[in-house]
Amino acid sequence: MSEVNFILYDSEQQIQPENSESVKDTVNMNSLKESSIDTVRQEKQKDEKVVEKETDKIIDKATDKITDKATDKANDKETIKVDDAKNTQKNSNVKQEKGNIKKERLDEDNTKKENEKLKDQKIQDYGQTTLEDNGKNHKIHLLSIIGEIEGHECLSQNTKTTKYEHLLPQLATIEDDTETDGLLILINTVGGDVSCGLALAEMIASLSKPTVSLVIGDSHSIGVPLAVATEYSFIVPTGTMIVHPVRMSGMVIGAPQTYDYFKLIQDRIVGFVSSHSRIKKERLEELMLNTGMLSKDLGTILVGDKAVAEGIINEVGGIRQAVDKLHQMIEERKQ
């Protein structure tokens, strides 16, 4: 029994090494497996991390794209809003500009109508107007002297008159107005107050602007100094001028001083006419004292070219010649 046991023991002892090696191999295999598993796990974890990172990158890129698209869309919407606002403002400005243009045109039309109304009223009240719608861009003031020159006393309402208190301020305005280039005077008068007529003549003669007169009917008595007061004068072919001595109405005192006063007034008239025309003083006095023409008075009637021949008027002509001459004088003065 003991021998058997020994053998058995030896047998176990012999087997034990084989089993130990096997166990070692098994352990080593298991270790390798575990090591491989760990390696695989680590690799898998690394791959998962890489995948996770790549996924995060893809998600970030997608998010950025979405954000960019959203931002662009928002910007587009904002741009559209801004453009709409600009277009709305532009349309509003265009409407406002059109409204302003319409208003300006309406104001211009109203102003034009008002000016035309004022011109018509000025012509009706004072026989004056402004000639400015010409191709030469000259502004010419037209002044008419008609009827009887009213003096310090008012004449009857049935008499056509020229009121010197109206003309004197107007002449001063013409002189002071930088836009007025010249003055055209139309004359058709039977004469009138000597003092007031000479005052008007002196005022006209002292103007610095080019002046032209046109006798279209009559220029009698004190109308002669008014006709020659301008720088250049015209008379129509049928126009007349009467030169006669000074007359006085009302009470006359029969004394030498009265005749001396008459002579003083007459010398004023003769001196003015001769200094503003080509006629000599002696010849003018001779025409004034002519007894062979007027049946009930002294004096001489000069018709058209006769007034030019005597040297009182510069030229025979009408409104066309007078206006052309005034434009010529204005151009020469500007040069």
C-alpha positions in Angstrom: 0.0 0.0 0.0 2.7 2.3 0.8 4.6 1.5 -2.4 1.5 2.3 -4.4 1.1 5.5 -2.6 4.7 6.4 -3.4 4.2 5.7 -7.0 1.1 7.6 -6.9 2.9 10.5 -5.3 5.7 10.3 -7.8 3.2 10.2 -10.5 1.6 13.3 -9.2 5.0 14.8 -8.8 5.8 14.0 -12.4 2.5 15.3 -13.7 2.7 18.3 -11.7 5.4 19.9 -13.7 3.6 19.2 -16.9 0.5 20.7 -15.5 2.5 23.7 -14.2 3.9 24.4 -17.7 0.5 24.1 -19.1 -0.9 26.4 -16.5 1.9 28.8 -17.3 1.1 28.7 -20.9 -2.5 29.1 -20.2 -1.7 32.1 -17.9 0.5 33.5 -20.6 -2.2 33.0 -23.2 -4.7 34.6 -20.9 -2.3 37.5 -20.3 -1.8 37.9 -24.0 -5.5 37.8 -24.6 -6.0 40.3 -21.9 -3.2 42.4 -23.2 -4.6 42.1 -26.7 -8.0 43.0 -25.4 -6.6 46.0 -23.6 -4.7 47.0 -26.7 -7.8 46.6 -28.7 -9.8 48.5 -26.1 -7.2 51.2 -26.1 -7.1 51.3 -29.8 -10.9 51.3 -29.9 -11.0 54.1 -27.3 -8.5 56.0 -29.4 -10.5 55.4 -32.5 -13.6 56.4 -30.6 -11.9 59.6 -29.4 -10.7 60.3 -33.0 -14.2 59.6 -34.3 -15.7 61.7 -31.5 -13.3 64.5 -32.4 -14.0 64.2 -36.1 -17.7 64.1 -35.3 -17.3 67.2 -33.2 -15.5 68.9 -36.0 -18.2 67.9 -38.5 -20.9 69.0 -36.1 -19.0 72.3 -35.4 -18.6 72.9 -39.2 -22.2 72.1 -39.8 -23.2 74.3 -36.9 -20.9 77.1 -38.3 -22.5 76.7 -41.7 -26.0 76.8 -40.2 -25.0 79.8 -38.1 -23.4 81.5 -41.1 -26.5 80.8 -43.2 -28.7 82.1 -40.4 -26.4 85.2 -40.1 -26.4 85.7 -43.9 -30.1 85.3 -43.9 -30.5 87.7 -41.1 -28.1 90.1 -42.9 -30.0 89.7 -46.1 -33.3 90.4 -44.3 -31.6 93.4 -42.6 -30.2 94.5 -46.0 -33.6 94.1 -47.5 -35.1 96.1 -44.7 -32.5 98.8 -45.2 -33.0 98.8 -48.9 -36.8 98.9 -48.4 -36.3 101.8 -46.0 -34.0 103.5 -48.5 -36.4 103.0 -51.4 -39.3 104.2 -49.2 -37.2 107.3 -48.3 -36.2 107.7 -51.9 -39.8 107.5 -53.0 -40.8 109.9 -50.3 -38.0 112.3 -51.4 -39.1 111.9 -55.0 -42.7 112.6 -54.1 -41.6 115.5 -52.0 -39.4 116.8 -54.8 -42.3 116.5 -57.3 -44.5 118.3 -54.8 -41.9 121.0 -54.4 -41.6 121.3 -58.2 -45.4 121.6 -58.6 -45.5 124.1 -55.8 -42.6 126.1 -57.3 -44.3 126.1 -60.7 -47.6 127.1 -59.1 -45.8 129.9 -57.2 -44.1 130.9 -60.4 -47.4 131.0 -62.3 -49.1 132.9 -59.5 -46.1 135.3 -59.3 -46.2 135.7 -63.1 -50.0 136.4 -63.0 -49.5 138.8 -60.1 -46.7 140.6 -62.0 -48.8 140.8 -65.1 -51.7 142.2 -63.1 -49.4 144.8 -61.5 -48.0 145.7 -64.9 -51.5 146.2 -66.2 -52.4 148.2 -63.2 -49.2 150.3 -63.6 -50.0 151.0 -67.2 -53.6 151.9 -66.3 -52.6 154.2 -63.4 -49.4 155.8 -64.5 -48.8 154.8 -68.2 -45.7 153.0 -67.3 -44.4 149.4 -67.9 -41.1 147.5 -68.1 -39.8 146.1 -71.4 -37.8 143.0 -70.6 -38.9 140.1 -72.8 -36.4 140.8 -75.5 -33.5 138.7 -76.9 -30.9 141.2 -75.7 -31.6 140.7 -72.0 -32.1 144.5 -71.6 -34.5 145.8 -69.0 -36.1 149.0 -70.4 -38.5 151.2 -68.4 -41.2 152.7 -70.6 -42.6 156.1 -69.4 -45.4 158.0 -71.1 -46.0 161.8 -70.9 -49.5 162.5 -72.2 -52.2 165.2 -72.0 -51.4 168.2 -70.0 -48.5 168.5 -67.5 -50.3 169.1 -64.2 -48.7 171.6 -61.9 -49.2 172.6 -58.3 -53.0 172.7 -58.8 -55.1 169.7 -59.8 -56.9 170.0 -63.2 -60.4 168.8 -63.8 -61.1 165.1 -64.0 -62.1 165.4 -67.6 -58.6 166.4 -68.6 -55.9 163.9 -69.4 -52.9 164.8 -67.3 -49.4 163.8 -66.4 -48.7 164.2 -62.7 -45.2 165.2 -62.0 -45.4 164.1 -58.4 -45.7 160.6 -59.8 -42.9 160.8 -62.3 -40.2 162.4 -60.1 -40.0 159.4 -57.6 -40.2 157.0 -60.5 -37.3 158.7 -62.2 -35.3 158.5 -59.0 -36.1 154.8 -58.7 -34.9 154.2 -62.3 -31.6 155.9 -61.6 -31.1 153.8 -58.4 -32.2 150.5 -59.9 -29.2 148.5 -61.0 -31.4 146.1 -63.1 -32.9 148.9 -65.3 -30.7 149.4 -68.3 -32.5 152.3 -70.1 -35.5 154.6 -70.3 -37.8 155.1 -73.2 -40.2 158.1 -73.1 -43.3 158.4 -75.2 -44.5 162.0 -75.6 -47.9 163.3 -76.7 -48.6 166.4 -74.7 -50.1 169.9 -75.3 -47.8 171.4 -72.7 -48.7 172.6 -69.2 -47.1 174.0 -66.1 -43.6 175.4 -67.0 -42.1 174.9 -63.5 -43.1 171.3 -63.2 -42.3 170.5 -66.9 -38.8 171.9 -66.5 -38.4 169.9 -63.2 -39.2 166.7 -65.1 -36.9 167.7 -68.0 -34.0 168.4 -65.6 -34.6 165.1 -63.9 -34.6 163.1 -67.2 -31.4 164.9 -68.4 -29.5 164.1 -65.2 -30.1 160.3 -65.5 -27.0 158.2 -65.9 -28.9 155.5 -67.8 -29.3 155.7 -71.6 -32.5 157.6 -72.5 -34.5 158.0 -75.7 -37.7 160.0 -76.4 -40.3 159.5 -79.1 -42.8 162.3 -80.0 -45.7 160.3 -81.3 -48.4 163.0 -81.5 -47.7 166.5 -80.2 -45.0 167.9 -78.1 -46.1 171.5 -77.6 -44.9 174.3 -75.4 -43.1 172.8 -72.3 -43.2 169.5 -74.1 -40.3 170.7 -76.2 -37.8 170.6 -73.3 -39.2 167.2 -72.3 -38.5 165.8 -75.8 -34.9 167.1 -75.9 -34.0 166.1 -72.3 -33.1 162.6 -73.4 -29.8 161.6 -75.0 -31.4 160.9 -78.3 -34.8 161.9 -79.7 -37.2 160.8 -82.4 -40.4 162.2 -83.9 -42.9 160.4 -86.1 -43.4 161.9 -89.6 -46.8 163.4 -88.5 -45.7 164.5 -85.1 -45.8 168.3 -84.3 -44.0 170.6 -82.0 -45.2 174.1 -81.2 -42.6 176.7 -80.1 -44.1 179.9 -78.6 -43.4 182.5 -75.9 -44.3 182.0 -72.3 -47.9 182.5 -71.3 -49.4 183.3 -68.0 -53.0 182.8 -66.8 -54.8 184.7 -64.1 -54.2 188.3 -63.0 -51.2 190.1 -64.6 -49.8 193.2 -63.1 -48.8 195.7 -65.8 -45.4 196.6 -64.6 -41.9 196.2 -66.0 -41.1 193.6 -63.4 -43.8 191.3 -64.8 -42.2 191.4 -68.3 -38.8 190.9 -66.7 -40.1 187.8 -65.0 -41.6 186.5 -68.3 -38.2 187.0 -69.9 -36.5 185.1 -67.1 -38.8 182.1 -67.5 -38.4 182.2 -71.2 -34.6 182.3 -70.9 -34.7 179.2 -68.7 -36.7 177.3 -71.4 -34.6 178.6 -74.3 -31.3 177.9 -72.4 -32.4 174.3 -71.6 -33.6 173.5 -75.1 -30.5 174.9 -76.9 -28.1 173.1 -74.5 -29.7 169.7 -75.1 -30.2 170.0 -78.8 -28.5 171.3 -82.0 -30.6 174.5 -82.3 -29.0 177.8 -81.5 -30.6 180.1 -78.9 -31.1 182.9 -81.3 -32.9 180.7 -83.8 -35.1 179.2 -81.1 -36.1 182.8 -80.0 -36.8 183.7 -83.6 -39.2 180.7 -84.0 -40.9 181.5 -80.7 -41.6 185.1 -81.8 -42.8 184.3 -85.3 -45.9 186.2 -86.2 -46.6 184.7 -89.6 -47.9 181.3 -88.8 -50.3 181.3 -85.9 -53.4 183.5 -86.4 -54.0 184.4 -82.8 -50.6 183.8 -81.2 -46.9 184.0 -81.7 -44.8 180.9 -82.5 -44.0 178.2 -85.0 -45.4 174.8 -85.7 -42.8 172.2 -86.7 -44.0 169.0 -88.3 -41.9 165.8 -88.4 -38.7 166.4 -90.4 -39.0 170.2 -89.9 -38.2 169.7 -86.2 -35.2 167.6 -87.3 -34.1 170.2 -89.8 -34.2 172.9 -87.2 -32.0 170.8 -84.9 -34.5 170.3 -82.1 -35.0 166.5 -82.7 -32.3 164.1 -83.8 -34.2 161.8 -86.2 -37.5 161.0 -87.8 -38.7 157.5 -86.8 -41.1 155.4 -84.9 -41.1 152.9 -82.0 -38.9 150.4 -83.8 -36.2 152.9 -84.5 -36.5 154.3 -80.9 -36.2 150.8 -79.3 -33.3 149.7 -81.6 -31.4 152.9 -80.8 -31.9 152.4 -77.1 -30.6 148.8 -77.3 -27.6 150.1 -79.2 -26.9 152.8 -76.6 -27.2 150.2 -73.8 -24.7 147.9 -75.5 -22.3 150.8 -76.1 -22.6 151.8 -72.4 -21.9 148.3 -71.2 -18.8 148.0 -73.4 
